[in-house]
Amino acid sequence: MAHYEGETLKERIERGTLGLDDAVDIAGATLGQLIHTTAITLTRVSGAPNRQ
């Protein structure tokens, strides 16, 4: 699993309410990673070549 420097989502939320722009950015990044991970998993399960 990759390790990234910086503030965690938990730490950010503890600082205060997220603004709409921040919430949309976080949701978009989370969804993008979920789609990427799902695509890799489905590719590996199906036996198709891994194209990362």
GROMACS elastic network, one bead per residue, 0.5 to 0.9 nm:
[ bonds ]
;  ai    aj funct       b0    kb
    4     7     6  0.89919   500
    5     8     6  0.87954   500
    7    10     6  0.81533   500
    7    11     6  0.61055   500
    7    12     6  0.65120   500
    8    11     6  0.51388   500
    8    12     6  0.62472   500
    8    13     6  0.86840   500
    9    12     6  0.50174   500
    9    13     6  0.61464   500
    9    14     6  0.85552   500
    9    26     6  0.84697   500
   10    13     6  0.52279   500
   10    14     6  0.61826   500
   10    15     6  0.88395   500
   11    14     6  0.51010   500
   11    15     6  0.65301   500
   12    15     6  0.53069   500
   12    16     6  0.71117   500
   12    17     6  0.85531   500
   12    18     6  0.79218   500
   13    16     6  0.54270   500
   13    17     6  0.62002   500
   13    18     6  0.66348   500
   14    17     6  0.79355   500
   15    18     6  0.87302   500
   18    21     6  0.80790   500
   18    22     6  0.59758   500
   18    23     6  0.59694   500
   19    22     6  0.53122   500
   19    23     6  0.61615   500
   19    24     6  0.86382   500
   20    23     6  0.50913   500
   20    24     6  0.60970   500
   20    25     6  0.85441   500
   21    24     6  0.52117   500
   21    25     6  0.61425   500
   21    26     6  0.86588   500
   22    25     6  0.50682   500
   22    26     6  0.61374   500
   22    27     6  0.85245   500
   23    26     6  0.51904   500
   23    27     6  0.60503   500
   23    28     6  0.84797   500
   24    27     6  0.50867   500
   24    28     6  0.59792   500
   24    29     6  0.85340   500
   25    28     6  0.51700   500
   25    29     6  0.61732   500
   25    30     6  0.85735   500
   26    29     6  0.51827   500
   26    30     6  0.60696   500
   26    31     6  0.85268   500
   27    30     6  0.51089   500
   27    31     6  0.60460   500
   27    32     6  0.84869   500
   28    31     6  0.51353   500
   28    32     6  0.60427   500
   28    33     6  0.86586   500
   29    32     6  0.50737   500
   29    33     6  0.62996   500
   29    34     6  0.86505   500
   30    33     6  0.52783   500
   30    34     6  0.62108   500
   30    35     6  0.87059   500
   31    35     6  0.61420   500
   31    36     6  0.85573   500
   32    35     6  0.52191   500
   32    36     6  0.62024   500
   32    37     6  0.86522   500
   33    37     6  0.60337   500
   33    38     6  0.84428   500
   34    37     6  0.51746   500
   34    38     6  0.60311   500
   34    39     6  0.85288   500
   35    38     6  0.51438   500
   35    39     6  0.61121   500
   35    40     6  0.86905   500
   36    39     6  0.52008   500
   36    40     6  0.63376   500
   36    41     6  0.86949   500
   37    40     6  0.51972   500
   37    41     6  0.61485   500
   37    42     6  0.86017   500
   38    41     6  0.50618   500
   38    42     6  0.60447   500
   38    43     6  0.84478   500
   39    42     6  0.51968   500
   39    43     6  0.60606   500
   39    44     6  0.86199   500
   40    43     6  0.50892   500
   40    44     6  0.61973   500
   40    45     6  0.86054   500
   40    50     6  0.71043   500
   40    51     6  0.81363   500
   40    52     6  0.76126   500
   41    44     6  0.52001   500
   41    45     6  0.60928   500
   41    46     6  0.85426   500
   42    45     6  0.50904   500
   42    46     6  0.59982   500
   42    47     6  0.85135   500
   42    48     6  0.86678   500
   43    46     6  0.52868   500
   43    47     6  0.62465   500
   43    48     6  0.53554   500
   43    49     6  0.69598   500
   43    50     6  0.63101   500
   43    51     6  0.84366   500
   44    47     6  0.52013   500
   44    48     6  0.63001   500
   44    49     6  0.74519   500
   44    50     6  0.66956   500
   45    48     6  0.78142   500
   46    49     6  0.89326   500
   47    50     6  0.84449   500
   48    51     6  0.88630   500
